[in-house]
Each structure stands twice: as structure tokens, then as C-alpha cells.
Amino acid sequence: MKRFLAIVFGLVLLLAISIPAAAQSSTWEAAYFSNPSLLGPPTLILTENTPSHEWGSGSPAINIPADNFSARWATTAYVNAGTYQISVRADDGVRVLVDGVLYIDQFIPSPGNFYQATVNLVAGNHTFVVEYFEAGGLAYLAYNFTPVSSNPPPGSGATATVTAYFLNVRSAPNPAAPILTRISRGETYAVVGRNAVSSWLQLNVNGIIGWVNSSYVTAYNIGGVPITDGSGGPYPPTPIPPPPVGASITVITTLLNVRHIPNPFTGQILTHIGYGQSYPLVGRNADASWLQVNANGILGWVNSSYVTAYNLGSVPITDPGTNPSPPPTASAFGTVTAYFLNVRTAPNAYAPRLTVISRGQTYPIVGRTYDSSWAQLNVNGTIGWVNRGWLTVSNLGGVPVTG
């Protein structure tokens, strides 16, 4: 009998060693608690694909309260050796642990703050735990785990990692172009081309060459990528000069737009940068109200009110400029029909939230998606996206397609 048990134990151990753990992008064990402190046995245990959720003013399940609940997600994942970035945005509190080490510890009430941490991992299986609590009001958690530097495929240089849940790869850099395939959050592909302002990137997706909107990826080393959209884009490409010694900026707001010109109304958004991130400073306008930065190979402009600048005196004036032109006169308006409505950075339910607007409020509509399912509003100077289903709109047909 003892010999039989030893054989069984040996087989179990062999299976445990030889079967790899599920990838992080597959399944998490989720435990929900009917209190904000993860106390006692969980009220509900589920298997989920991600810790990211947006409950709004609702709750995760009928037996979980809408306020004062908590949750814990855990998974074991195999990752390649490299440096990875953990990014979370939460309303309210959040903690993230990797192999039992606490990397993000913000288990406090929050209106949707953004947090990041960097972790260096060896190749192998690692345990990830995300803990969350909701105090009151709106409830959501957005979690991302993306490579900063890992072992890239041979010959690769410029890469893009998907940040949206699903992303269409199109035949041309146009939101109306035919869809060739779809890619998913966390997947990384080689960047083989771009338009002049890098708002669209051309990827090699397992042999399929297609275009994606750069707002939904994190791109690396794309400064030397050729312009392949055929027209050179709407703006001429700008070579990236070396930064003055010691000149840099650090972002002090949750999310900051990087634009192709120093103008908040007509400047096209090239990419977004986040709180605490630092980039080389290569230029400024005459009064230093706008600063030109090199954001991972993308040369663009940021409003100086939202950064801390270092050694600004040595930075040359690269756009003498004039005062920004006012936004175009709106011909369409949207009135909110929901009690509360999130205004987001992109036409995507999981894009970062810029602000919240309320029932009965009316704002100019300055853009829309191709199918008019999302509307772009000017909310007292903040340009963002809302779900069209929660608006009563007038004259939407004349609004340009901007996303």
C-alpha cells in the first residue's frame, strides 16, 4: 500500500512539474467579499479572464452589495525574462502583489487614481494577486501588465503592445477601412510602418500586415520607423533632435495628451503619457507654455501646466507660435440622459476616465466615431468621448469622424 501511494504521489508530482501554468491573460480566480476589507470567507468565487471591471454604480453580482465590497484575483503565469510595467486605475482602493511582494499599495479611497510599478522577472512561473475594495459611488478597476523590455523576436526593433481588450487591424490607416484581423490586450507585434504623425501604426501580425490606431497600443522605438501610408501623412515628419543635457519633464497629472502642435484645440493627439513618467525635453514655444518632448520615439507637444520641467533654460524655442486658436464653433450638442456619464480619453468603455458629467447637462459635440456609437464632447475645455447611447443629440450628421 505504501509503495502504491508513493507511485501515485510521484505521478502527481511529475504532472505538476511538466504541465505549465496558465498564461496570465487566460484565467484568474476571483473571490468577492461582502465587506470592504477582504475579511472572512468570500461570498462568491468565480473564474474570470481579467481583474479589469467597470461596475459603475452597480455591483459584481446580486449577492454582493454595490458599495463596501472587496475582491481578490489570483493567477499563476509563465513570463519571459524581462522588465514589466504594472498599471492600475481604481475607484476606490487597490493592491498588486507579484510572488508575494507588494508593488502597488493604495488600499485607500480614491476617485479613480492611476498607479504604476516596474518589476523585473526571471523566466518562469510567477504568482500575481490583485486586491480591490469599493467604498461608495462609482466602482471600477483597470489592470494592465505589459513588457517594458523583454527578449524580443530576432531582428525586431520597434514594437507595439496592445492596451485595448480587442483591437481591429485594418487594411489602411482609416477607421472605415476593412478589418483584416483582431488582436488582444497584452499581445506584442513588430511595427513596420507608420503615418507621419504616428497616429496610425503598421504592424506585422503573424504575417498579416495591417494598421492600428496608436491610441490603443504602447509603442517602443518607433522614431526610425518609415512612413508607409503612401501620402506622407497630413503633417511633415519632424526629425528628433538630441535633447539639451539634463533637460527633461516629469508628468504630474494622471494622463497627459501629447499633440502634434502646441494647440489644445487643433493639435492631433499622438499618444498619452502617465503620472510619474519622465521624457527628454527637446524644445518649447516662446513663452514655455508648451514643451516639445521625445515620448518613446514620438516627437510631440505637452502643456507645461501638467509637467515638472528640469533645465528648461537650456531648451531652444522650436515653435515661436502664436496664441492657440479657439475651438471650432459647434453645430451639434448632446444632452446627458444618464444619472452620471464617464468622459473617456478614447471611444472605448475601458479607456481612462477624464471626468464625469451628469443628467441634463449639455455640451458641444466636436467629433464622433464612424458608426456614431461614440460622441466626442468639449466638456468645459476637456475633449473626451462618451457612449452615444446616453445622449440626446441634435444635428449629429454634420459632425466630423474623429475616432
Secondary structure as UniProt FT lines:
FT   HELIX           2..18
FT   TURN            24..26
FT   STRAND          28..33
FT   TURN            36..37
FT   STRAND          44..48
FT   STRAND          53..56
FT   TURN            62..63
FT   STRAND          69..79
FT   STRAND          82..91
FT   STRAND          93..98
FT   TURN            99..100
FT   STRAND          101..106
FT   STRAND          113..121
FT   STRAND          124..134
FT   STRAND          139..150
FT   TURN            154..155
FT   STRAND          159..162
FT   STRAND          166..170
FT   TURN            175..176
FT   STRAND          179..184
FT   TURN            185..186
FT   STRAND          188..194
FT   TURN            196..197
FT   STRAND          200..205
FT   TURN            206..207
FT   STRAND          208..213
FT   HELIX           214..216
FT   STRAND          217..220
FT   TURN            223..224
FT   TURN            245..246
FT   STRAND          248..251
FT   STRAND          255..259
FT   TURN            264..266
FT   STRAND          269..274
FT   TURN            275..276
FT   STRAND          278..285
FT   TURN            286..287
FT   STRAND          290..295
FT   TURN            296..297
FT   STRAND          298..303
FT   HELIX           304..306
FT   STRAND          307..310
FT   HELIX           312..314
FT   STRAND          317..319
FT   STRAND          332..336
FT   STRAND          340..344
FT   TURN            349..350
FT   STRAND          353..358
FT   TURN            359..360
FT   STRAND          362..368
FT   TURN            370..371
FT   STRAND          374..379
FT   TURN            380..381
FT   STRAND          382..387
FT   HELIX           388..390
FT   STRAND          391..394
FT   HELIX           396..398
//
